[in-house]
Amino acid sequence: MATQRYHIEYAPSAIDDLRSLPKREAEQILRKVQRLEAGLHGNIKRLQNADVAFRLRMGDYRVLFDVVGDKILIQSVGHRKDIYE
């Protein structure tokens, strides 16, 4: 059975979020996000009553994203205490 391949795009707000993070954490998050191209694997949870559909957990950081067809749109990235506000 073939797994779905995704194309990843970043919203301008997500790019700003990544630039504001420490370099080490930003690089780790980018590597984890790149793995999503091969399929929705990892610590992913569908969000209820939120503006975005999914979140990817990476330590104390969260990546909020939507899936539209074969495209993953990264909406925002941030520390878990700040990201849901």
Secondary structure, 3 states (H helix, E strand, C coil): CCCCCCEEEECHHHHHHHHHCCHHHHHHHHHHHHHHHHCCCCCEEECCCCCCCEEEEECCEEEEEEEECCEEEEEEEEECCCCCC
